[in-house]
């Protein structure tokens, strides 16, 4: 699906025509430059490679600098590939062209992918919602523990997928059918209904839905 790269600015609220409050997340989308094209004949698939957030050479690597210069493009911090819809042709887009927030329209639905906030190492109560052990009747030293995690001699190991303490958060999350409430083409901002995973200034990818 074709789309754009952006950043999460934060949350606010707007009012609809009936005076009802709508919680929205503000996203700064683009401008994204078309850096290169992947074509079926050479790469095995069709896609557009977009760049977002221009940076200087000293903040990039030599292979990437060569890639950008080969296509006559400024150097960008983020690169993402977007495949077209079925039946859509990438020949309609030119290398060097820019896609901005007006690529989306109000009231349409989009798909958003981002990373959730990282919570660090967490126990089973915070990570999986375990209730914990009773606070009395001889229980000691294991009030917030997971309890039994397996059998004895058979199979003699902890089964894969067991809910245990570990890293919480910082997972890739995709939201589908998110409604675009407002588009500000001048400032390259779009407002989408509801919350979007991630902290402020976290990278988001917004896809058009067919």
Number of C-alpha atoms within 10 A of each C-alpha: 16 17 26 26 28 26 23 23 17 18 17 13 15 14 10 10 6 6 8 10 11 15 17 22 21 25 28 22 29 23 22 26 25 23 28 21 22 17 14 10 8 8 10 9 12 19 22 24 17 27 26 22 17 15 13 11 13 8 11 13 11 11 8 15 18 12 15 17 12 11 14 13 18 17 24 22 13 15 17 17 21 18 18 17 14 8 6 12 12 17 11 6 13 14 17 16 12 16 19 20 23 17 15 22 17 15 14 15 20 20 17 22 19 23 18 18 16 13 12 10 12 15 18 19 15 14 17 14 9 15 13 14 15 12 11 8 6 6 10 10 7 12 14 16 16 18 13 6 12 13 11 9 7 7 9 9 11 11 11 6 6 9 14 16 16 12 14 18 16 15 14 12 13 16 14 12 12 19 18 20 22 19 21 15 15 9 13 17 22 24 24 26 20 17 15 24 21 23 16 14 13 17 19 22 19 23 19 18 15 9
